[in-house]
Amino acid sequence: QEQITTEISEIVGGAEALSD
């Protein structure tokens, strides 16, 4: 479960970088 949350966080961070 923890790994999934970490992966989601990474994806969200990547989306933020693209948005920026």
Backbone as a chain_set.jsonl record, in Angstrom:
{"seq": "QEQITTEISEIVGGAEALSD", "coords": {"N": [[0.844, -1.205, 0.0], [1.926, 1.247, 0.798], [3.883, 1.653, -1.163], [2.324, 2.097, -3.445], [1.131, 4.56, -2.862], [3.384, 6.164, -2.844], [4.161, 5.993, -5.512], [2.007, 7.231, -6.758], [2.29, 9.78, -5.753], [4.635, 10.49, -7.022], [3.774, 10.594, -9.679], [1.909, 12.653, -9.529], [3.61, 14.737, -8.846], [5.131, 14.835, -11.183], [3.193, 15.627, -12.995], [2.689, 18.148, -12.026], [5.094, 19.381, -12.596], [5.01, 19.37, -15.366], [2.828, 20.981, -15.753], [3.811, 23.359, -14.822]], "CA": [[0.0, 0.0, 0.0], [2.781, 2.439, 0.859], [4.529, 1.832, -2.472], [1.354, 2.687, -4.379], [0.997, 5.985, -2.529], [4.612, 6.848, -3.288], [4.129, 6.104, -6.979], [1.01, 8.255, -7.108], [2.896, 11.085, -5.422], [5.593, 10.786, -8.098], [3.01, 10.965, -10.877], [1.347, 13.994, -9.284], [4.734, 15.68, -8.938], [5.495, 14.972, -12.596], [2.134, 16.423, -13.635], [2.894, 19.541, -11.604], [6.246, 19.902, -13.344], [4.567, 19.624, -16.747], [1.914, 22.133, -15.706], [4.637, 24.55, -14.627]], "C": [[0.88, 1.256, 0.0], [3.419, 2.712, -0.498], [3.576, 2.508, -3.449], [1.235, 4.188, -4.122], [2.204, 6.75, -3.028], [4.582, 7.032, -4.8], [3.143, 7.181, -7.406], [1.601, 9.636, -6.864], [3.86, 11.474, -6.538], [4.848, 11.252, -9.34], [2.454, 12.378, -10.706], [2.45, 15.031, -9.413], [5.12, 15.891, -10.39], [4.464, 15.827, -13.315], [2.322, 17.89, -13.272], [4.045, 20.154, -12.395], [5.825, 20.23, -14.773], [3.676, 20.861, -16.778], [2.725, 23.42, -15.589], [5.312, 24.881, -15.949]], "O": [[0.599, 2.213, -0.721], [3.491, 3.86, -0.937], [3.982, 3.396, -4.198], [1.238, 4.987, -5.058], [2.075, 7.849, -3.568], [4.933, 8.096, -5.31], [3.424, 7.955, -8.321], [1.432, 10.548, -7.674], [3.907, 12.632, -6.954], [5.263, 12.217, -9.983], [2.521, 13.196, -11.623], [2.251, 16.084, -10.019], [5.409, 17.019, -10.791], [4.818, 16.659, -14.15], [2.135, 18.772, -14.111], [3.973, 21.309, -12.813], [6.235, 21.25, -15.326], [3.753, 21.679, -17.695], [2.375, 24.442, -16.179], [6.064, 25.852, -16.032]]}, "num_chains": 1, "name": "protein.A"}
